[in-house]
Amino acid sequence: MTALPTSARRARPLWADVRFLLGIVLILVSVSGVWLVVAAARQTTPVLVASRTLVPGHEVAAGDLRIVDVALGAASSAYLSAAATATGRVATRTVVAGELVPADALADAAETEVTRVVVRSAADVPASVVGGTTVEVWAAPPAEGTAVAAPRILVADAVVAAVSEETGMIRGGTTAIELVIPRAAAPDVLEAVATGSSMSVLPVAGGSR
């Protein structure tokens, strides 16, 4: 049989060429998408991390923070970048050692509404009460004779700044504790101390360090 001339052969339909090109485009888009996801996952941002536990009212020094590179993506704005000015500012909330420093965790000293007091707890203080622990401050006013005055809460959400150094599972009574309290609560606490009230510092159930 005699072969047909080339010009007589059936031309390749146009839709086949379009489908082929479309397939190439889809492959390229897929590869690009995977590359972008991998690139985004590898992109890190230098942010500040607490080298030690920062409690409310603590003035931040250079040694309190360090820089780490982490992949935060869109959440990077929620934390202080390495370029942020932190030294000299004051913590407004507890930031545990090793935690990324939230952008709203530091403020200028003039903006803070906390102060520090030192009290002695008449009740035993568990060894778990350390810097950063949230506690309640109770006071029992002195009573006449053998009467016992009912204790009341002076501060419901104080934060421990420091505890006097003692050993053992339970620290003995009259442990000196430095507390960070709302400035508005300071007059009541100072009055209780001045009038000889029996002070007790108790950890709040589930209180964070």
C-alpha positions in Angstrom: 0.0 0.0 0.0 1.3 3.4 -0.9 1.8 5.8 2.1 -0.1 9.0 2.2 1.8 12.2 1.6 2.8 14.1 4.8 0.5 16.9 3.9 -2.4 14.4 3.8 -1.8 13.1 7.3 -4.3 14.2 9.9 -3.2 17.3 11.8 -2.9 17.1 15.6 -6.0 18.6 17.2 -5.5 22.0 19.0 -7.1 20.8 22.2 -4.4 18.2 22.7 -1.7 20.9 22.7 -3.7 23.0 25.1 -4.1 20.1 27.5 -0.4 19.4 27.4 0.5 23.0 28.1 -2.0 23.1 31.0 -0.5 20.1 32.5 3.0 21.7 32.4 1.6 24.8 34.1 -0.1 22.8 36.9 3.2 21.0 37.6 5.1 24.2 37.8 2.5 25.8 40.1 2.6 22.7 42.4 6.4 22.7 42.6 6.4 26.5 43.3 3.9 26.0 46.1 5.9 23.3 47.8 9.1 25.5 47.5 7.3 28.4 49.1 6.1 26.4 52.0 9.5 24.9 52.7 11.1 28.3 52.4 8.6 29.9 54.8 9.2 27.1 57.3 13.0 27.7 57.2 12.6 31.5 57.6 13.5 32.5 61.2 13.2 35.8 63.1 15.5 36.9 65.9 13.4 37.6 69.1 14.1 38.1 72.8 13.8 35.3 75.3 13.9 35.7 79.1 17.2 34.4 80.6 15.6 34.4 84.0 12.1 34.7 85.3 10.8 38.3 85.1 8.2 39.3 87.6 5.9 42.4 87.4 7.7 45.5 88.4 11.2 44.1 87.5 13.4 46.6 85.6 14.9 44.7 82.8 18.7 44.6 82.5 20.9 43.5 79.6 21.6 40.1 81.3 17.9 39.3 81.7 17.3 38.6 78.0 19.0 36.8 75.2 18.4 36.5 71.4 17.2 33.3 69.7 16.2 32.7 66.1 12.7 31.0 65.8 10.3 30.4 63.0 7.1 32.3 64.0 5.6 33.2 60.7 2.7 35.6 61.1 2.9 35.4 64.9 6.3 37.2 65.0 4.6 40.6 65.7 3.3 39.2 69.0 6.9 39.0 70.5 9.7 41.5 71.0 12.2 41.4 68.2 15.9 41.5 68.8 15.9 45.1 67.6 13.4 46.2 70.3 14.5 48.4 73.2 14.0 46.4 76.3 16.7 47.4 78.8 15.4 49.8 81.3 11.8 48.9 80.7 9.7 47.2 83.4 7.9 43.9 83.2 4.1 44.1 83.5 3.5 40.4 83.8 5.4 37.3 84.7 7.7 35.9 81.9 9.2 32.6 82.9 12.8 31.8 82.1 13.2 30.5 78.6 9.9 32.0 77.4 9.7 34.3 74.4 9.0 37.8 75.6 5.5 39.0 74.5 5.4 42.5 73.0 3.0 43.6 75.7 5.0 42.2 78.6 7.2 45.3 79.0 6.3 48.9 79.6 7.9 52.2 80.6 8.4 52.6 84.3 5.9 55.5 84.4 3.2 53.2 83.1 3.5 50.5 85.7 0.9 50.2 88.5 2.7 47.8 90.8 5.1 48.1 93.7 7.1 45.8 96.0 6.8 45.1 99.7 8.4 42.6 102.0 6.3 40.6 104.4 6.9 37.7 106.8 4.6 34.8 106.5 3.5 33.4 109.9 2.2 30.2 108.1 4.6 27.7 106.6 5.5 28.5 103.0 5.8 25.5 100.6 9.2 25.2 98.9 7.3 25.4 95.5 6.7 29.1 96.2 9.5 30.8 94.3 10.0 33.8 92.1 7.1 34.2 89.7 4.6 32.3 91.8 1.2 33.9 92.2 0.1 34.0 95.9 -2.6 35.4 98.1 -1.7 37.6 101.0 -3.8 37.1 104.2 -3.8 39.2 107.4 -5.2 38.5 110.8 -5.3 41.7 113.0 -4.1 41.4 116.5 -6.9 40.7 119.0 -7.3 41.4 122.7 -6.8 38.6 125.2 -7.2 35.1 123.8 -9.6 36.2 121.1 -8.6 35.3 117.5 -9.3 37.8 114.8 -10.6 36.4 111.6 -8.1 36.7 108.7 -8.9 38.4 105.5 -7.4 38.6 102.1 -5.4 41.8 101.5 -4.1 40.9 98.0 -5.6 38.1 95.9 -3.0 38.1 93.1 0.4 39.1 94.4 3.5 37.7 92.6 6.6 36.5 94.5 9.8 38.4 93.6 12.1 36.7 96.0 12.0 34.4 99.0 14.6 34.3 101.8 17.0 31.4 101.3 16.1 28.4 103.4 16.3 24.7 102.8 13.9 21.8 103.2 10.5 20.9 101.7 8.7 23.4 104.0 10.1 26.7 104.9 9.5 27.6 108.5 7.2 30.3 109.7 8.1 34.0 109.5 9.8 33.5 106.1 10.6 36.9 104.5 9.0 37.2 101.1 9.4 40.0 98.7 6.1 40.5 96.8 4.9 42.5 93.8 1.5 43.9 94.5 -0.9 46.4 92.9 0.0 49.9 94.0 -3.5 50.4 95.1 -3.2 47.6 97.7 0.0 48.9 99.2 -1.7 51.1 101.9 -3.6 48.1 103.3 -0.5 45.8 103.3 1.7 48.5 105.0 -1.0 49.2 107.6 -1.3 45.5 108.4 2.5 45.2 108.8 2.6 48.3 111.0 -0.2 47.2 113.3 1.3 43.8 113.9 -1.2 41.7 112.0 -0.3 38.1 111.5 0.5 37.8 107.8 0.3 34.6 105.7 1.3 34.0 102.1 -0.5 31.2 100.4 0.0 29.9 96.9 -2.9 30.3 94.5 -4.2 26.9 93.2 -2.8 26.5 89.7 -0.8 29.7 90.0 1.9 29.9 87.3 5.5 30.5 87.9 
